[in-house]
Amino acid sequence: MRPITRRGFAARLAAALSMALPNTSRAQGNATGKAVGTGSAQPITIGFAEALTGGLAAVGKSGILAMQIWAEDVNAKGGLLGRPVKLVFYDNQSNPANVPGIYVKLLEIDRVDMVISGYSTNMTAPAMPVVMGHNKLFVSLFCLAVNTEFHYPRYFSMLPVGPDPKHAFSQLYFDLAMTLTPKPKTVAIVAADAEFARNASDGARDNAKAAGLKIVYDSTYPPTTADYSPIVRAVRAANADIIYVASYPPDTAGILRAASEIGLEAQLFGGGMVGVATAALKTQLGPLLNGVVVQQNWVPAPTLQYPGVMEFLARYRSRAAAAGVDPLGVFLPPWAYARMQVLQQAIEAVGSIDDAKLATYLGNHTFHTVIGDVAFGTDGEWAAPRMIVTQFQNINGNGLEQFQDTNTEIVLLPAQFGSGKLVYPYRSTRS
């Protein structure tokens, strides 16, 4: 019997894992457009796992369209380093358990040149050991505090939370809460029992204590929860002045529907409720969003329209219907495109796709993107935070068109980006 080498074992493991994954997780595309003037040059392949099915698919698929637009843009100008770029991606089915095997396959079987993350903390953390084991550069997308434990020097995050991600993610929410009259004294914290929500709620807990708030309810729920009424009833029974929720899109919808059915009230309600920026949840929930205050990464308010972002959105929206993705595209797509701009600028400056050289360059330069300037600091997080806090207001019915009006989501903080005033206390809208 021939000895099994480390590389050989990894290759066999990857093959086994890829065969075990359902058909929906096989390579989904390489939409790039032909690169002008590159002849027969081998493409630069960029691999990742993304949610094309399951609870995160509405967000994940929108990011893929944005990256395809980027690839087409680059290839129309001759590619990178005289080579076309090609995206290689697989469906993780919104299941963290599928992620490690996909990255083993990308690196050991497909042998892609570069890897990046898919959308979300929960789908990125499982990839870290595989990526680190191959010493690859890894730029993530909307991943909260993933590198806090690893301290991997080749990791970089496209999430504007700054060098203290767990606390920065909810800091503005608590800053806003402490401006209320009467000043709140108690808080309830509700979080999914999953990577993102644990990180977010850890920071929220510390921020609440630092603000002098008494935590009167602090509980987690399984991500597979179907009925959120008992959770919301328990929160209501705690009678907290403010309520902080850390949730992903499927549970965000469930919690807001339960709040409406039960008649939840508080001085401030919301927090880290991911998914409310997507067209799917906006049109599903409609007026149930009124009064909800959330942390956001970006909205197209007049004060936040960075050079090129509205032009990108127009291009994205012109193709969204045909691609069957989020027609608004204000949540993930600008950031997905900006991440690829960061990679492009680094590759062009270094003149190489060497992981070590790119990591060094990324850690020491500023990048100009459609979501503004980006610079990285400790653990690959942003050098400075740029989160915003918004409130949904003036929503009538469930029509999509109203959400193209910036008056339905008001920027509250930071003050320099403000576009309106907080309406409080929160009283849930009856469905």
DRENDO-1510 file (C-alpha; in Angstrom, 1 decimal, always signed):
<recs>
REC; n; res; u; v; w
REC; 1; MET; +0.0; +0.0; +0.0 .
REC; 2; ARG; +1.4; +3.4; -1.0 .
REC; 3; PRO; +1.8; +5.9; +1.9 .
REC; 4; ILE; -0.7; +8.7; +2.0 .
REC; 5; THR; +0.9; +12.1; +1.9 .
REC; 6; ARG; -0.6; +15.2; +3.4 .
REC; 7; ARG; -1.4; +16.7; +0.0 .
REC; 8; GLY; -2.8; +13.4; -1.2 .
REC; 9; PHE; -5.0; +13.1; +1.9 .
REC; 10; ALA; -6.3; +16.6; +1.4 .
REC; 11; ALA; -7.0; +15.9; -2.2 .
REC; 12; ARG; -8.9; +12.7; -1.4 .
REC; 13; LEU; -10.8; +14.5; +1.4 .
REC; 14; ALA; -11.7; +17.3; -1.0 .
REC; 15; ALA; -13.0; +14.8; -3.6 .
REC; 16; ALA; -15.0; +12.9; -0.9 .
REC; 17; LEU; -16.5; +16.1; +0.4 .
REC; 18; SER; -17.3; +17.5; -3.0 .
REC; 19; MET; -19.0; +14.2; -3.9 .
REC; 20; ALA; -20.9; +14.3; -0.7 .
REC; 21; LEU; -22.3; +17.8; -1.3 .
REC; 22; PRO; -25.6; +18.0; -3.1 .
REC; 23; ASN; -25.6; +19.0; -6.7 .
REC; 24; THR; -26.6; +22.6; -5.9 .
REC; 25; SER; -23.2; +23.1; -4.3 .
REC; 26; ARG; -21.2; +22.3; -7.4 .
REC; 27; ALA; -19.6; +25.1; -9.4 .
REC; 28; GLN; -22.3; +27.6; -10.3 .
REC; 29; GLY; -20.6; +29.9; -12.7 .
REC; 30; ASN; -17.7; +31.8; -14.0 .
REC; 31; ALA; -19.4; +34.8; -15.5 .
REC; 32; THR; -16.6; +37.1; -16.5 .
REC; 33; GLY; -17.0; +38.3; -20.1 .
REC; 34; LYS; -14.1; +37.9; -22.5 .
REC; 35; ALA; -10.9; +39.9; -21.6 .
REC; 36; VAL; -9.8; +42.2; -24.3 .
REC; 37; GLY; -6.3; +41.6; -25.6 .
REC; 38; THR; -5.4; +38.7; -23.3 .
REC; 39; GLY; -5.2; +36.1; -26.0 .
REC; 40; SER; -4.9; +32.6; -24.6 .
REC; 41; ALA; -3.7; +33.8; -21.2 .
REC; 42; GLN; -4.8; +31.6; -18.3 .
REC; 43; PRO; -7.4; +33.3; -16.2 .
REC; 44; ILE; -6.8; +34.4; -12.6 .
REC; 45; THR; -9.3; +32.3; -10.7 .
REC; 46; ILE; -11.1; +33.6; -7.6 .
REC; 47; GLY; -13.0; +31.0; -5.6 .
REC; 48; PHE; -15.6; +31.2; -2.9 .
REC; 49; ALA; -18.6; +29.6; -1.3 .
REC; 50; GLU; -21.9; +31.5; -1.4 .
REC; 51; ALA; -25.5; +31.0; -0.3 .
REC; 52; LEU; -27.5; +30.4; -3.5 .
REC; 53; THR; -30.1; +28.5; -1.6 .
REC; 54; GLY; -31.4; +28.6; +1.9 .
REC; 55; GLY; -32.1; +31.4; +4.3 .
REC; 56; LEU; -29.2; +33.6; +3.2 .
REC; 57; ALA; -29.6; +33.2; -0.5 .
REC; 58; ALA; -31.5; +36.5; -1.1 .
REC; 59; VAL; -28.4; +38.3; +0.1 .
REC; 60; GLY; -25.8; +36.0; -1.3 .
REC; 61; LYS; -27.0; +35.9; -4.9 .
REC; 62; SER; -27.1; +39.7; -5.0 .
REC; 63; GLY; -23.4; +39.8; -4.1 .
REC; 64; ILE; -22.6; +37.4; -7.0 .
REC; 65; LEU; -24.2; +39.7; -9.5 .
REC; 66; ALA; -22.2; +42.6; -8.2 .
REC; 67; MET; -19.0; +40.6; -8.5 .
REC; 68; GLN; -19.9; +39.5; -12.0 .
REC; 69; ILE; -20.3; +43.1; -13.0 .
REC; 70; TRP; -16.9; +43.8; -11.6 .
REC; 71; ALA; -15.3; +40.9; -13.5 .
REC; 72; GLU; -16.9; +42.1; -16.7 .
REC; 73; ASP; -15.6; +45.6; -16.1 .
REC; 74; VAL; -12.1; +44.3; -15.5 .
REC; 75; ASN; -12.0; +41.9; -18.5 .
REC; 76; ALA; -13.4; +44.6; -20.8 .
REC; 77; LYS; -10.2; +46.6; -20.0 .
REC; 78; GLY; -7.8; +43.7; -20.6 .
REC; 79; GLY; -8.1; +41.8; -17.3 .
REC; 80; LEU; -5.5; +41.9; -14.5 .
REC; 81; LEU; -1.8; +41.5; -15.2 .
REC; 82; GLY; -2.7; +40.7; -18.8 .
REC; 83; ARG; -5.0; +37.8; -17.7 .
REC; 84; PRO; -8.8; +37.5; -17.6 .
REC; 85; VAL; -10.4; +37.0; -14.2 .
REC; 86; LYS; -12.8; +34.2; -13.6 .
REC; 87; LEU; -15.1; +33.6; -10.6 .
REC; 88; VAL; -15.5; +30.0; -9.4 .
REC; 89; PHE; -18.2; +29.6; -6.8 .
REC; 90; TYR; -20.3; +26.9; -5.1 .
REC; 91; ASP; -23.5; +26.9; -3.2 .
REC; 92; ASN; -23.0; +26.5; +0.6 .
REC; 93; GLN; -26.8; +26.2; +1.0 .
REC; 94; SER; -26.7; +28.6; +3.9 .
REC; 95; ASN; -25.2; +25.8; +5.9 .
REC; 96; PRO; -21.9; +26.4; +7.8 .
REC; 97; ALA; -21.2; +22.6; +7.7 .
REC; 98; ASN; -20.8; +22.7; +3.9 .
REC; 99; VAL; -18.2; +25.5; +4.0 .
REC; 100; PRO; -14.9; +23.8; +4.9 .
REC; 101; GLY; -15.3; +21.1; +2.2 .
REC; 102; ILE; -16.0; +23.7; -0.4 .
REC; 103; TYR; -12.8; +25.6; +0.4 .
REC; 104; VAL; -10.7; +22.4; +0.5 .
REC; 105; LYS; -12.1; +21.6; -3.0 .
REC; 106; LEU; -11.4; +25.1; -4.3 .
REC; 107; LEU; -7.8; +25.0; -3.1 .
REC; 108; GLU; -6.9; +21.3; -3.5 .
REC; 109; ILE; -8.9; +20.2; -6.5 .
REC; 110; ASP; -9.8; +23.4; -8.5 .
REC; 111; ARG; -6.5; +25.0; -7.4 .
REC; 112; VAL; -7.9; +28.5; -7.7 .
REC; 113; ASP; -5.4; +31.3; -7.5 .
REC; 114; MET; -7.2; +33.3; -4.8 .
REC; 115; VAL; -10.1; +32.7; -2.3 .
REC; 116; ILE; -12.5; +35.2; -0.8 .
REC; 117; SER; -15.4; +34.6; +1.6 .
REC; 118; GLY; -19.0; +34.4; +0.9 .
REC; 119; TYR; -21.6; +36.6; +2.7 .
REC; 120; SER; -21.9; +36.4; +6.5 .
REC; 121; THR; -20.0; +35.7; +9.6 .
REC; 122; ASN; -21.6; +32.3; +10.0 .
REC; 123; MET; -20.5; +31.1; +6.6 .
REC; 124; THR; -17.0; +32.6; +6.9 .
REC; 125; ALA; -15.7; +31.4; +10.3 .
REC; 126; PRO; -15.8; +27.7; +9.2 .
REC; 127; ALA; -13.5; +28.5; +6.2 .
REC; 128; MET; -10.8; +30.2; +8.3 .
REC; 129; PRO; -8.9; +27.0; +9.4 .
REC; 130; VAL; -8.8; +25.8; +5.8 .
REC; 131; VAL; -7.6; +29.1; +4.4 .
REC; 132; MET; -5.0; +29.6; +7.1 .
REC; 133; GLY; -3.8; +26.1; +6.5 .
REC; 134; HIS; -3.0; +27.1; +2.9 .
REC; 135; ASN; -1.6; +30.5; +3.9 .
REC; 136; LYS; -4.0; +32.2; +1.5 .
REC; 137; LEU; -5.1; +35.8; +1.5 .
REC; 138; PHE; -8.7; +36.1; +2.6 .
REC; 139; VAL; -10.9; +39.1; +2.2 .
REC; 140; SER; -14.3; +38.6; +3.9 .
REC; 141; LEU; -17.6; +40.3; +3.3 .
REC; 142; PHE; -19.9; +41.4; +6.2 .
REC; 143; CYS; -18.2; +39.2; +8.7 .
REC; 144; LEU; -18.2; +40.3; +12.3 .
REC; 145; ALA; -15.1; +39.8; +14.5 .
REC; 146; VAL; -14.1; +36.6; +12.7 .
REC; 147; ASN; -10.4; +37.2; +13.1 .
REC; 148; THR; -10.6; +38.2; +16.8 .
REC; 149; GLU; -9.6; +34.7; +17.9 .
REC; 150; PHE; -7.4; +33.7; +15.0 .
REC; 151; HIS; -5.3; +37.0; +14.5 .
REC; 152; TYR; -4.5; +35.7; +11.0 .
REC; 153; PRO; -2.3; +38.3; +9.3 .
REC; 154; ARG; -3.6; +37.6; +5.8 .
REC; 155; TYR; -7.2; +38.3; +6.7 .
REC; 156; PHE; -9.0; +41.5; +5.8 .
REC; 157; SER; -12.6; +42.5; +6.5 .
REC; 158; MET; -15.1; +44.5; +4.4 .
REC; 159; LEU; -17.2; +45.6; +7.3 .
REC; 160; PRO; -16.9; +49.1; +8.6 .
REC; 161; VAL; -16.7; +48.3; +12.3 .
REC; 162; GLY; -13.1; +49.4; +12.9 .
REC; 163; PRO; -10.4; +47.9; +15.2 .
REC; 164; ASP; -12.9; +46.9; +18.0 .
REC; 165; PRO; -15.6; +45.1; +15.9 .
REC; 166; LYS; -17.6; +43.5; +18.7 .
REC; 167; HIS; -18.2; +46.7; +20.5 .
REC; 168; ALA; -18.3; +49.1; +17.5 .
REC; 169; PHE; -21.1; +47.1; +15.9 .
REC; 170; SER; -23.6; +48.2; +18.6 .
REC; 171; GLN; -21.9; +51.3; +20.0 .
REC; 172; LEU; -24.0; +53.8; +18.1 .
REC; 173; TYR; -27.2; +52.1; +19.0 .
REC; 174; PHE; -26.4; +52.5; +22.7 .
REC; 175; ASP; -25.2; +56.0; +22.2 .
REC; 176; LEU; -28.5; +56.9; +20.6 .
REC; 177; ALA; -30.4; +55.1; +23.5 .
REC; 178; MET; -28.7; +57.3; +26.1 .
REC; 179; THR; -30.0; +60.5; +24.4 .
REC; 180; LEU; -33.6; +59.5; +25.0 .
REC; 181; THR; -35.9; +61.3; +27.5 .
REC; 182; PRO; -36.5; +59.8; +30.0 .
REC; 183; LYS; -33.1; +58.2; +30.1 .
REC; 184; PRO; -33.4; +54.4; +29.8 .
REC; 185; LYS; -32.4; +52.3; +32.7 .
REC; 186; THR; -32.9; +48.7; +31.5 .
REC; 187; VAL; -32.2; +46.7; +28.4 .
REC; 188; ALA; -33.2; +43.3; +27.0 .
REC; 189; ILE; -30.8; +41.4; +24.8 .
REC; 190; VAL; -32.0; +38.7; +22.4 .
REC; 191; ALA; -29.6; +36.8; +20.1 .
REC; 192; ALA; -29.4; +33.8; +17.9 .
REC; 193; ASP; -27.1; +31.0; +19.1 .
REC; 194; ALA; -24.7; +31.4; +16.2 .
REC; 195; GLU; -21.4; +33.0; +15.4 .
REC; 196; PHE; -22.6; +36.4; +14.2 .
REC; 197; ALA; -25.2; +36.9; +16.9 .
REC; 198; ARG; -22.9; +35.8; +19.7 .
REC; 199; ASN; -20.2; +38.3; +18.6 .
REC; 200; ALA; -22.8; +41.1; +18.3 .
REC; 201; SER; -24.5; +40.3; +21.6 .
REC; 202; ASP; -21.1; +40.1; +23.4 .
REC; 203; GLY; -20.4; +43.6; +22.3 .
REC; 204; ALA; -23.9; +44.8; +23.1 .
REC; 205; ARG; -23.7; +43.4; +26.6 .
REC; 206; ASP; -20.5; +45.3; +27.3 .
REC; 207; ASN; -21.8; +48.5; +25.8 .
REC; 208; ALA; -25.0; +48.2; +27.9 .
REC; 209; LYS; -23.0; +47.8; +31.1 .
REC; 210; ALA; -20.7; +50.7; +30.1 .
REC; 211; ALA; -23.8; +52.9; +29.6 .
REC; 212; GLY; -25.0; +52.0; +33.1 .
REC; 213; LEU; -28.0; +50.0; +31.9 .
REC; 214; LYS; -29.3; +47.1; +33.9 .
REC; 215; ILE; -29.7; +43.9; +31.8 .
REC; 216; VAL; -33.1; +42.5; +32.7 .
REC; 217; TYR; -33.3; +39.9; +29.9 .
REC; 218; ASP; -30.5; +38.1; +28.2 .
REC; 219; SER; -31.2; +35.0; +26.2 .
REC; 220; THR; -30.4; +33.2; +23.0 .
REC; 221; TYR; -32.5; +31.1; +20.7 .
REC; 222; PRO; -31.6; +28.3; +18.2 .
REC; 223; PRO; -31.2; +29.4; +14.6 .
REC; 224; THR; -33.8; +26.8; +13.6 .
REC; 225; THR; -36.5; +28.4; +15.7 .
REC; 226; ALA; -39.8; +28.6; +13.8 .
REC; 227; ASP; -42.1; +30.3; +16.4 .
REC; 228; TYR; -40.7; +33.5; +17.9 .
REC; 229; SER; -43.8; +34.4; +19.9 .
REC; 230; PRO; -42.6; +32.8; +23.2 .
REC; 231; ILE; -39.3; +34.7; +22.9 .
REC; 232; VAL; -41.0; +38.1; +22.2 .
REC; 233; ARG; -43.5; +37.4; +25.1 .
REC; 234; ALA; -40.6; +36.8; +27.5 .
REC; 235; VAL; -39.0; +40.1; +26.3 .
REC; 236; ARG; -42.2; +42.0; +26.8 .
REC; 237; ALA; -42.6; +40.5; +30.3 .
REC; 238; ALA; -39.2; +41.8; +31.2 .
REC; 239; ASN; -40.5; +45.3; +30.5 .
REC; 240; ALA; -37.1; +46.7; +29.4 .
REC; 241; ASP; -36.7; +50.3; +28.3 .
REC; 242; ILE; -34.7; +49.3; +25.2 .
REC; 243; ILE; -34.4; +46.1; +23.3 .
REC; 244; TYR; -31.3; +44.9; +21.4 .
REC; 245; VAL; -31.7; +42.0; +18.9 .
REC; 246; ALA; -28.9; +40.2; +17.0 .
REC; 247; SER; -30.5; +38.2; +14.3 .
REC; 248; TYR; -30.1; +36.9; +10.7 .
REC; 249; PRO; -32.7; +37.5; +7.9 .
REC; 250; PRO; -35.0; +34.5; +8.6 .
REC; 251; ASP; -35.2; +35.2; +12.3 .
REC; 252; THR; -35.4; +38.9; +11.9 .
REC; 253; ALA; -38.6; +38.5; +10.0 .
REC; 254; GLY; -40.0; +36.1; +12.6 .
REC; 255; ILE; -39.2; +38.4; +15.5 .
REC; 256; LEU; -40.8; +41.4; +13.8 .
REC; 257; ARG; -43.9; +39.5; +13.0 .
REC; 258; ALA; -44.1; +38.2; +16.6 .
REC; 259; ALA; -43.6; +41.8; +17.9 .
REC; 260; SER; -46.5; +42.9; +15.8 .
REC; 261; GLU; -48.8; +40.1; +16.9 .
REC; 262; ILE; -48.0; +40.6; +20.6 .
REC; 263; GLY; -48.0; +44.4; +20.6 .
REC; 264; LEU; -44.4; +45.0; +21.7 .
REC; 265; GLU; -43.5; +48.4; +23.1 .
REC; 266; ALA; -40.2; +50.0; +24.2 .
REC; 267; GLN; -38.4; +53.3; +24.1 .
REC; 268; LEU; -36.0; +51.8; +21.5 .
REC; 269; PHE; -36.2; +48.5; +19.6 .
REC; 270; GLY; -33.9; +47.0; +17.0 .
REC; 271; GLY; -30.1; +46.8; +16.9 .
REC; 272; GLY; -28.4; +44.1; +14.9 .
REC; 273; MET; -31.4; +42.9; +12.9 .
REC; 274; VAL; -29.7; +41.7; +9.7 .
REC; 275; GLY; -31.8; +41.5; +6.5 .
REC; 276; VAL; -34.0; +44.5; +6.9 .
REC; 277; ALA; -32.1; +46.3; +4.1 .
REC; 278; THR; -33.1; +43.6; +1.6 .
REC; 279; ALA; -36.0; +44.1; -0.8 .
REC; 280; ALA; -37.4; +40.7; +0.2 .
REC; 281; LEU; -37.8; +41.6; +3.9 .
REC; 282; LYS; -38.9; +45.2; +3.2 .
REC; 283; THR; -41.7; +44.1; +0.9 .
REC; 284; GLN; -42.7; +41.2; +3.2 .
REC; 285; LEU; -42.8; +43.3; +6.4 .
REC; 286; GLY; -43.8; +46.7; +5.0 .
REC; 287; PRO; -45.2; +48.8; +7.9 .
REC; 288; LEU; -44.0; +46.3; +10.5 .
REC; 289; LEU; -40.6; +48.0; +10.0 .
REC; 290; ASN; -41.8; +51.4; +11.1 .
REC; 291; GLY; -40.0; +52.6; +14.2 .
REC; 292; VAL; -37.4; +49.9; +14.1 .
REC; 293; VAL; -33.8; +51.3; +14.7 .
REC; 294; VAL; -30.9; +49.3; +13.2 .
REC; 295; GLN; -27.2; +49.5; +12.6 .
REC; 296; GLN; -26.4; +49.6; +8.9 .
REC; 297; ASN; -23.3; +49.7; +6.8 .
REC; 298; TRP; -24.6; +52.0; +4.2 .
REC; 299; VAL; -27.8; +53.4; +2.8 .
REC; 300; PRO; -28.2; +55.7; -0.3 .
REC; 301; ALA; -28.9; +58.8; +1.7 .
REC; 302; PRO; -27.7; +62.0; +0.0 .
REC; 303; THR; -25.0; +62.4; +2.6 .
REC; 304; LEU; -23.6; +58.9; +1.8 .
REC; 305; GLN; -23.5; +58.9; -2.0 .
REC; 306; TYR; -19.9; +58.3; -2.6 .
REC; 307; PRO; -18.4; +58.7; -6.1 .
REC; 308; GLY; -19.5; +56.0; -8.4 .
REC; 309; VAL; -21.9; +54.2; -6.0 .
REC; 310; MET; -25.2; +55.4; -7.5 .
REC; 311; GLU; -23.9; +54.7; -11.0 .
REC; 312; PHE; -23.0; +51.2; -9.9 .
REC; 313; LEU; -26.5; +50.8; -8.3 .
REC; 314; ALA; -28.1; +51.8; -11.6 .
REC; 315; ARG; -26.2; +49.2; -13.5 .
REC; 316; TYR; -27.0; +46.5; -10.9 .
REC; 317; ARG; -30.7; +47.3; -10.8 .
REC; 318; SER; -30.9; +47.2; -14.6 .
REC; 319; ARG; -29.8; +43.5; -14.4 .
REC; 320; ALA; -31.4; +42.5; -11.1 .
REC; 321; ALA; -34.7; +41.3; -12.5 .
REC; 322; ALA; -33.2; +39.1; -15.2 .
REC; 323; ALA; -30.8; +37.6; -12.6 .
REC; 324; GLY; -33.6; +37.0; -10.1 .
REC; 325; VAL; -31.9; +38.9; -7.3 .
REC; 326; ASP; -32.7; +41.7; -4.9 .
REC; 327; PRO; -34.0; +44.6; -7.0 .
REC; 328; LEU; -32.9; +47.3; -4.7 .
REC; 329; GLY; -29.3; +46.2; -4.1 .
REC; 330; VAL; -28.5; +48.6; -1.3 .
REC; 331; PHE; -27.3; +46.0; +1.3 .
REC; 332; LEU; -24.6; +43.7; -0.1 .
REC; 333; PRO; -24.0; +44.6; -3.8 .
REC; 334; PRO; -22.1; +47.9; -3.3 .
REC; 335; TRP; -19.8; +46.2; -0.8 .
REC; 336; ALA; -19.3; +43.1; -2.9 .
REC; 337; TYR; -18.2; +45.3; -5.8 .
REC; 338; ALA; -16.0; +47.4; -3.5 .
REC; 339; ARG; -14.2; +44.4; -2.2 .
REC; 340; MET; -13.2; +43.4; -5.7 .
REC; 341; GLN; -12.1; +46.9; -6.3 .
REC; 342; VAL; -9.8; +46.6; -3.3 .
REC; 343; LEU; -8.3; +43.4; -4.6 .
REC; 344; GLN; -7.9; +44.8; -8.1 .
REC; 345; GLN; -6.1; +47.9; -6.9 .
REC; 346; ALA; -3.8; +45.8; -4.7 .
REC; 347; ILE; -3.0; +43.3; -7.5 .
REC; 348; GLU; -2.3; +46.1; -10.0 .
REC; 349; ALA; +0.0; +48.0; -7.5 .
REC; 350; VAL; +1.9; +44.9; -6.5 .
REC; 351; GLY; +2.1; +43.4; -10.0 .
REC; 352; SER; +1.5; +40.0; -8.6 .
REC; 353; ILE; -1.1; +37.7; -7.1 .
REC; 354; ASP; +1.3; +36.5; -4.4 .
REC; 355; ASP; -0.6; +36.2; -1.2 .
REC; 356; ALA; +2.1; +37.5; +1.1 .
REC; 357; LYS; +2.8; +40.5; -1.1 .
REC; 358; LEU; -0.8; +41.4; -1.4 .
REC; 359; ALA; -1.4; +41.0; +2.4 .
REC; 360; THR; +1.4; +43.4; +3.1 .
REC; 361; TYR; +0.1; +45.9; +0.6 .
REC; 362; LEU; -3.5; +45.7; +1.8 .
REC; 363; GLY; -2.3; +46.4; +5.4 .
REC; 364; ASN; -0.5; +49.6; +4.5 .
REC; 365; HIS; -2.5; +51.4; +1.9 .
REC; 366; THR; -5.9; +53.2; +1.3 .
REC; 367; PHE; -8.3; +52.0; -1.4 .
REC; 368; HIS; -10.8; +54.1; -3.3 .
REC; 369; THR; -14.1; +52.3; -3.8 .
REC; 370; VAL; -17.8; +52.9; -4.5 .
REC; 371; ILE; -18.4; +52.8; -0.8 .
REC; 372; GLY; -15.7; +55.4; +0.0 .
REC; 373; ASP; -12.1; +55.1; +1.0 .
REC; 374; VAL; -11.1; +51.9; +2.8 .
REC; 375; ALA; -8.0; +51.3; +5.0 .
REC; 376; PHE; -7.3; +48.3; +7.2 .
REC; 377; GLY; -5.8; +48.1; +10.6 .
REC; 378; THR; -5.5; +45.6; +13.5 .
REC; 379; ASP; -6.5; +42.0; +12.6 .
REC; 380; GLY; -7.5; +43.2; +9.1 .
REC; 381; GLU; -10.5; +45.2; +10.4 .
REC; 382; TRP; -11.1; +48.7; +9.2 .
REC; 383; ALA; -8.6; +51.3; +10.6 .
REC; 384; ALA; -11.6; +53.4; +11.7 .
REC; 385; PRO; -15.3; +52.5; +12.2 .
REC; 386; ARG; -18.0; +53.9; +9.8 .
REC; 387; MET; -21.2; +52.3; +10.9 .
REC; 388; ILE; -24.5; +54.2; +10.8 .
REC; 389; VAL; -27.7; +53.9; +12.7 .
REC; 390; THR; -31.0; +54.3; +10.8 .
REC; 391; GLN; -34.8; +54.2; +11.6 .
REC; 392; PHE; -37.6; +53.0; +9.3 .
REC; 393; GLN; -40.3; +55.6; +9.0 .
REC; 394; ASN; -43.2; +56.5; +6.7 .
REC; 395; ILE; -43.8; +53.0; +5.3 .
REC; 396; ASN; -47.2; +52.4; +3.9 .
REC; 397; GLY; -48.2; +49.1; +2.5 .
REC; 398; ASN; -45.7; +46.6; +1.0 .
REC; 399; GLY; -44.9; +48.2; -2.4 .
REC; 400; LEU; -41.3; +48.1; -3.5 .
REC; 401; GLU; -41.2; +51.6; -5.1 .
REC; 402; GLN; -41.5; +53.4; -1.7 .
REC; 403; PHE; -38.2; +51.9; -0.6 .
REC; 404; GLN; -36.4; +53.8; -3.3 .
REC; 405; ASP; -37.3; +56.9; -1.4 .
REC; 406; THR; -34.7; +57.7; +1.2 .
REC; 407; ASN; -37.4; +59.1; +3.5 .
REC; 408; THR; -38.4; +55.5; +4.4 .
REC; 409; GLU; -35.1; +54.9; +6.2 .
REC; 410; ILE; -33.7; +57.9; +8.0 .
REC; 411; VAL; -30.0; +58.2; +9.0 .
REC; 412; LEU; -29.7; +59.1; +12.7 .
REC; 413; LEU; -26.0; +58.7; +13.6 .
REC; 414; PRO; -23.3; +59.7; +13.1 .
REC; 415; ALA; -24.6; +63.3; +13.1 .
REC; 416; GLN; -22.6; +64.3; +10.0 .
REC; 417; PHE; -24.6; +61.8; +8.0 .
REC; 418; GLY; -27.9; +62.5; +9.6 .
REC; 419; SER; -31.0; +62.8; +7.3 .
REC; 420; GLY; -33.8; +63.0; +9.9 .
REC; 421; LYS; -34.9; +62.7; +13.5 .
REC; 422; LEU; -35.7; +59.7; +15.7 .
REC; 423; VAL; -39.3; +59.0; +16.3 .
REC; 424; TYR; -39.9; +57.2; +19.7 .
REC; 425; PRO; -41.0; +55.4; +21.7 .
REC; 426; TYR; -41.4; +52.2; +19.6 .
REC; 427; ARG; -44.9; +50.8; +19.3 .
REC; 428; SER; -45.2; +47.8; +17.1 .
REC; 429; THR; -47.5; +48.1; +14.1 .
REC; 430; ARG; -50.3; +45.6; +14.1 .
REC; 431; SER; -50.3; +43.3; +11.1 .
</recs>
